[in-house]
């Protein structure tokens, strides 16, 4: 494991595809819900570490639109875990000056979860430390289509002209309009794909794949990924 160099840049925005909960549980002959519960501890670890390291934004891929296809019992358990996390950890978000934001099709979530999310987002809205962005019922392709629909509606209304559209303008119609693009994307469990996550926003993100399963992911793994990020030369298409 390598520690970040304090003399080098810390990524402003880290995005994480939290993968491996099911495999972690299966390796221990436990139900999948126990893997998800163990993964919640890794979330806490990352929040604390990012706050201390000076990371400004942490985006976690918590539940994709495709995850609705999972067995009903698993989805119910995940929604229950979300409710428990919000109930128990919102006071901690306040103590640690963390602002909560959520991206995705939240109307698909159970009403209890929607209500808790709205309350937590409102309660933490004035916090100015780390911003935690949780992707729930999220699909990057749906996000891009939603942005295109809004642009088409405005073009039809005459409030925007096709010649006015560029990449910067398009970005303002995404769910992440007020959030800078990720500098570093981490995927746990060794899988080498982005799984429909922030497809537009990660265009120039540095990607670090770790074999560590998400429930085992701790501060040292995060620091190792940041150290790897610091070793790279970000050219953004240039020389």
Secondary structure, 3 states (H helix, E strand, C coil): CCCCCCCCCCCCEEEEECCCHHHHHHHCCCCHHHHHHHHHHHHHHHHHHHHHHCCCEEEEEEEEHHHHHCCHHHHHHHHHHHHHHHHHHHHHHHHCCCEEEEECCHHHCCHHHHHHHHHHHHHCCCCCCCEEEEEEEECHHHHHHHHHHHHHHHHHHCCCCHHHCCHHHHHCCCCCCCCCCCCEEEECCCCCCCCCCCCCCCCCCEEEECCCCHHHCCHHHHHHHHHHHHHCCCCCCCC
